[in-house]
Amino acid sequence: MTAAGAPLKPAGIGRDRSAERRRRAMKRGKYFKLRLALAVVVSLIMFFPLYWMLITAFSPQSDMYAPGIHLWPQHFTWTNFSTPLNALPVGRWFRNSLTITLGVVAITVT
């Protein structure tokens, strides 16, 4: 209650919402939509190589060497990952890296 006896209204109730939206739009700036569109375009350009790398990694060789540009593989495959993991001593490399890392951390902490 106020001093005059009128009940208090919660913030935002009874206000003109369109005026509040106009005020927020003015705060964003004159070229907000243009900057947003530019940010979306730049983001797509920046992330396209990562997308292409992932799509290529899961595509079989026959799809990679097929003529034309395919933005989505026709067949997904795991052989691009399983073949190198089975042919190379990746487990030993990981164990060596882990041993060196734990040794360096132990020396640094003590």
Buried (B, 14 or more C-beta within 10 A) or exposed (E): EEEEEEEEEEEEEEEEEEEEEEEEEEEEEEEEEEEEEEEEEEEEEEEEEEEEEEBEEBBBEEBEEEEEEEEEBEEEBEEBEEEEEEEEEEEEEEEEEEEEEEEEEEEEEE
